Amino acid sequence: MSDSIHYLPIMLDCRDQACLIVGGGQVAERKSISLLQAGAILTIISPTLTPKLQQLVNQQQLIWHAREYQTGDIAYHCTSDEKLSEFGYRPYFLVHAVTSVPEINNQVATEAKTYCIPVNVAHQREQSTFINPNVIRRGRLTIAVTTSGAGPLAGRYIAKEINQHFGNEYEIYIDFLYHLRETIVQKVSDESLRKSLLHQVMSLSILEEIRQGIFEPWNEQQIEHWINQSIE
């Protein structure tokens, strides 16, 4: 269809990045928790907050400006040790506009686009430059599901279906793969041999062992033994 959007799926590293949420309701609360879990430095602009957001403010986990959004809030002034732009500000890394007033959300979106800042506007896909998928997490494993704005409820239903198929065993399994890969990269310099070993890893029955409750994590000596045995 002509109005379909082909979004580019990406994973953003938000650690120590300044992010802004305009609005202090339930949607702001959900997005705040996700951003804080991702390590963002979060600012909220809103006259009021939910009790949970107020608690986060009291715990000094986020910055709160208790007022309505004002023109220019999209960029924040830097501290002395931060690099200023030529205009004397440092723009936010990500912005969410989640107020109950469409005009304010549209203003935030327009300003964000002027500064080339990715912006998400709640319930207004056409004003957004990115959307938040439904997310399933199992440790290092992250599965994102989206219907590209066509049906948020359908996206949640599909994510729930997927969630039932990926149990906690995947957290253990992905951790195993991570540590095994790190050792292979460290110990094996030949690229083709390294690639061969990584392919062999996928044929191991580790996931089934975890499901049966008989898996024991490998120590460094066991990993090195497996590498040497697989190379021979």
Number of C-alpha atoms within 10 A of each C-alpha: 4 4 5 9 11 7 13 6 12 7 7 7 10 17 13 13 16 20 21 27 27 26 26 25 18 15 16 23 21 12 15 24 16 12 21 18 11 15 15 23 19 22 21 26 22 20 14 17 20 14 13 14 23 16 13 18 16 12 9 10 15 18 15 22 13 13 13 13 21 11 10 10 16 27 19 16 13 14 10 7 6 10 11 15 11 7 6 12 16 18 22 23 19 22 26 27 31 26 22 13 10 15 10 19 24 16 14 28 23 17 17 26 15 10 12 14 19 17 25 25 23 19 15 15 14 11 18 22 16 19 19 13 18 17 15 16 15 18 14 13 14 11 15 15 20 21 15 17 19 12 11 16 12 14 20 17 14 15 19 15 11 14 15 8 8 15 12 13 17 18 16 19 22 16 16 16 15 13 15 22 17 11 15 19 16 10 12 16 10 9 10 10 14 19 14 12 20 16 11 12 17 11 8 10 10 19 17 13 14 17 14 10 10 10 15 9 14 13 11 12 9 11 17 16 12 15 20 11 9 13 12 5
